[in-house]
Amino acid sequence: MHVLVTADIMSSGWTYTRELVTGLVTRGIRVTLVSFGEIPLPEQTAWMDLLHGLEYRPTAFRLEWMEGAPTDLPESTDFLVNLARELRPDLLHLHQFCHGDLPVDVPRVVMANGDLINWAKAVQGCTPRNTRWLDWYRETIVRGIAAADVLVAPSASMLDAVINTYGRPRCAAIVYPGRNPIFFNPYVSKDDSVLSIGRLLDAGKQVSLLTQHIHPFPVCIVGADQTVPPSRTPIRADVKVATERSSVAIRGPQTEAQLRALYSRAAVYAATPRYEPLGIAPLDAAFSRCAIVANDIPAFREMWGDAALYFRTNDARSLAETLRQLDADRPLRQGYADRSYSRARERFTAKRMIDEYLELYGSLVSVRAVAA
């Protein structure tokens, strides 16, 4: 089977793409990967070097949520159409809604891994004001979803939000994200510390909740979703705010090795986002055996159930109280760390994700073969 995959280079979706593409290729699937947003650095694509059966086509076409996307869409569509006609893949796996209606006779899976309107509802508390660009954006997504053979979402809550906003697809499926446990070390002795990922000014991630109250142990905030290439000089904390009772270190982008070390040493991961379609960072924390303290939103409840502790939705005081509870009760903290690790191993491995995708791909290709 040959699958053409499109991807977003500019978010945690690139980590998801890495797991998807690596898993498919190691199962003997031929993959052509096309990325959008910007041309990646060599360090961002180093993971591809040993993947035999992968062809990579980077592009700088703007993503559908970017300013200027309406100008780029005809050109990116022509690029994908010509590529599909040249390569004749068995299936398209698209991570952009806007390409769901490509004029090619190939089964297509469209992945709903986030959208602007539902982001605004979650983060700003209202639907954004109509503009010419937003009308274009909404109409483009509606067309893409309507044309897809299957709309895939990473959670039921995400699927419901997309359907309520843009309409019902022909067929829908839920495939939870997965990570390869080999990337993480759950056996390191933990420091009494809290880790969180996100830029301070990002209202969606709202890691700023961690700066509003005193906490019983040090907090580390990594202010970037993307990892960076290794440097000759260590990347240190950019800002450190400390008193006799609390300490918050705010770090810039980290290398992959540095980020894994932070996960492995942190006792607690604070999942603070208001809007979290993929939830890659909490997965990484769970595979590193961190206790997860999560914002009480439907996506986190769905994924983590009783394997996480929750603070009142978007409430900094409740977050601080929950962290104090874990500091005062170490057996409780260890219990939640073990729960998150067990749940990740049982439900959120890359192997399980690839198994589900291969089953979905096979059903779509078989239906198309019978119809032909």
N, C-alpha and C positions, 0 to 999 in steps of 0.2 A: 504494500500500500504506500502511496505517496501523498503526503499532506502538506499543503501550503499554509503556513502560519504567519499571521501579521501580529506585530507587537509594538508596545509603547516603551521607548527607551528611557523615559523621563520620570518614572515613578517606581514604587515597589512592584508594579506589574512586571518589570524586567526580571525580578527574582522569580516570580511565578512562571514567566516564559522560560527561564533557565531550567526550572524543574520539569516543565511540560516537555520541552524539546529534548532534554537529556533523557528523560524517561522513554519517550517515543523512539529515539534513535537506538537506545540500548535494547529495545524490544524488536529491533529489525525494521522499523518503519523509516522510510526515506522522507526527510523533511527539508523543505525550502522555507527559510525564515526571512521575512521582510520586516525591517524595523522602521518606525516613523518618529518624528519629533526633532531629532538631530543626529549627526553622525557620531557614533560612540567612540570613546577612547579605546586604544588597544587593550588596556587593562579590563575594560568592561566586557570584552569578548574573548578573553583568554580561556574561559571555560569551554569554548568551542573547539579548541585546537586538536583535541584527541577524539572528537566525535565524528567518526567515519559514517557517512550517510547523511550529513548535514551540508546544505548549501546556504550561504548567507548573503542577502542582498540589503545592505544598509541604505536608507534614504533619509533626506531631511525634510520630507513633506510634513507640513504642520498637522497636528492632531486636531480632531473635530472640535475640541473645546478651546483651541487657541484663536487669538485674534488673527484674522487673515485666512482662516481655514476655508471659507467659501471660495477663495481664489485658488487655493491648492487642490481642492477636492476633484475637479475635473481631470487635472493632470495625474494625481495619484490613482484615480480610477482607471484612466487609460493605461497607466503603468501596470497595474495589477491585472487588468483584462488581457493585455498583451503577454504578460508573464504566464498567466493561466493557459492561454492558447498555445504558447510555446512549450510549456512543460507538461500540460495535460494531467494535472494532479487528480487524484481520486476524490479529494475532499478539501474544502477550505475551512480553516479554523481562524476566525477573525476576531481580533480584540478591539476593533473599532466598529461601532454601530453603523457609521456612515458608509461602509463598504458591504453592508448586508445585501444590497440590491445590485451587486455587480452583474452586468449582462452576460453571464457565462453559464453554461449548462453543467454545473458542478454542485453537488450537495454542499451546503454551507452551515457551519456552526458559528453563531455569534455569541461572544462572551460578554456578559453584563458585569464589568468590573468597576463600575462607578459612572456617575453622570452629574452634570452641573446643577440641574434643577433639583434633584433629590439632595445633593450636597447643600444647596441653599436652604431647602426646607429644614434640614437637620441642624445646620450651623447658624443660619440667620433667623430661623423660625418662621419663614414665609416663602412663598413662591416669588422668584425674582420678577421685577417689573418687565413687561413686554417691551421689546425693542425689535428692530428689523433683524438684527443678528440673532437674537434669541428665538424669534419665529423661525428663522432658517435652521437653527440648531434643533429645535423641537421637531420640525417637519422632516429633517434629515434622519433623525433617530427613529421616528415613527415609520418611515419608509424602510429603513434598514431592518428593523425588527419584523415588520410585516413580511419581508421577503425571505427571511431566514428559514431554513428547514427546521432548526432547533435553536431556541434561545437558552443559553446556559447561564446560570447565576451561581455565585459562590455560597449563597445561603438562601433560605426561604424568605427571610425578611427583605433581602435585596431584590429577589424576584418579584415579591408583592409590590414593592415600591416602584419598580420599573413598569410593571403592568398597569398599576394605578395611574401612572403619569403618562405613559405612551401607548397604552393599549395592549391587548392580548396577542401573543404570537401564535403561529400555527401549532407549535409544539414547544414545550418548555421542560427543562431538566435542571436539577440541582447537583452540582459537583463541588464538594467542599475542597478548599485548597489543601495541598500537601507539601511536606518538606522531607528531605532525606535525612534521617537521624544521624547519619555518619558525619554530618557537618558540625555536630554539637557535642559538648562534653558535659554529661549530667552528673559526673562523679567527683568533681572538684569540691574541696571544702569551701563553704560559702562565707563571704564577708557579711557583716551586718549592714547591708546597703540596699538601696532602691535604684532601679534603672528604668528609664523611660526614653522613648525615641520620638523626636518631633521638634520642629522649629518653634521657638517661643512665640513668634508672631503669627503662627498658623492657628487660626481660630478653630479649624476642624480638628486638629490634633490636641489642642488646648492643654499642652504640658505645663502651661503657666499656672494651672491649678496647684502644682507642686511647689510653687514659690510663694503662696499666699499664707501659709501657716507653718509653724515650727514642727519639725518632725524629729522623732527620737533617734534616727540614724541617718547617715549621709545619703544624699540623693545625687545621682548622676543623670543629666539630661544630654542625650546626643542629638544635636540640632540639625540632623540631616538624615533623610531616608536612604540615600545612595552611599555606598562605600566608595573609598578613594584608593588610588594605587599606593603601594608601599612607598615610604619616604625614608631618606637617609637619616633624618632627624625625627625623633618621636613626636607624635601629635599629642600635645598636652591640653589641659583644660584652658579654654579661652577666658572664662570668667569663673571666679569662685567666690561665693557669698557665704561667710561663716560667722557664727556667733558662738557663745559658750554652749548653746543648746542645739544648734543645727548647722548643717553644711549642705550647700547646693553647688555642685560643679556643673558648668554648662560647657560641653565640648563641641568642637566642630566635627566635620566629617571624619570618619574613622576607616582604617583599612579593614578588610574582611577579618583578618586575624585579630586585630584589636577589638572589633565588635564581638567576635565570638568569645574572647577573653572576658569582656565586660558581662556578657550574658552568663558565662560559666561561674563568675565570682559573685554575681548579685543574688541576694536571698529573695528579693521581691521584684516583680515587674509591674509597673503601674501603667495599665492600658487606659489612657485618659480620653481618647477621641470621642467626639460627638457623632462622627460619620466614619465608618470603617468597613468598606466593601470586602476587602481581601483578608485583612487581619494577619499579615505575614509576621509582624514583630511579636505579637503574643505567641504565635506558633513557635518562633525561634526561642522565646523565653521558656515555653513549656518543655521543649526538647532539651533545654539546658537545666531543667528541674528548678525553675523559679516558681515561687508562689505568685499567682496572678491576682492582682487587685484591679478590677475592671469597672469602668463607667457602666451604669445600669441602663444599657440600650439593648434593643431586641437582638441585634447581630451578636453581641457578646453572650447574652443569655442563651441564644440558640447554639452557639458553638461550644460554650464551656459549661453550661448547666451548673451542677453542684461542684465542679472542679475548680471554681474560682470564687473569690469573695468580691462582693459588689458594693460600691459606694453610691449614694443617692445621685441621681442623674445630674451631671455637670456641677456638683456641689463640692467645693474645695474643703469645707469644714468636715464633711462626711468622709472624704478621702483621707484627711489627716487622722481622723478618729480610727478609721480602719487600719491605717499603718501603725498607729499606737497599739492597737489590739494585737497585731502580729508581732510587734516588738516585745510586748509583755508576755506573750504565750508562745514560746518557741516550739513546743510540740504541735500546736495548731498550725504554725507557719510551715513546719516540716510536712505536716499532713497535707496541706494544700499544695505544696511543691510536688509531693508524690502523686497527688490526684491529677494535677495538670500534666505531669509527665506521662502517666498511665493513659490519660484520655488522648493525648497527642499520639502516642504509640498505637493506640487502638483505632483511632478514627482519622488521623490527619497525616498519614505518611504519603510520600510521593508515589509509592507503589500502588496504594489504594486508589489514588487519583488517576493514575495512568490506566489501571484496570478498568475503571469506569468510563474513561474516555475511549478506550479501545472497543469496549462493548457498544458505546454510542456510535462510534465511527462505523463499526461493522454493520450495525443495523441500517444506517443511512446508505451505505454503499450497496448493501444487499437489496434494499428497496429500489434503488435506482437501477441496479442490474436487472431485476425482475421486470420493471417498467419498460426497460429498453427491449 
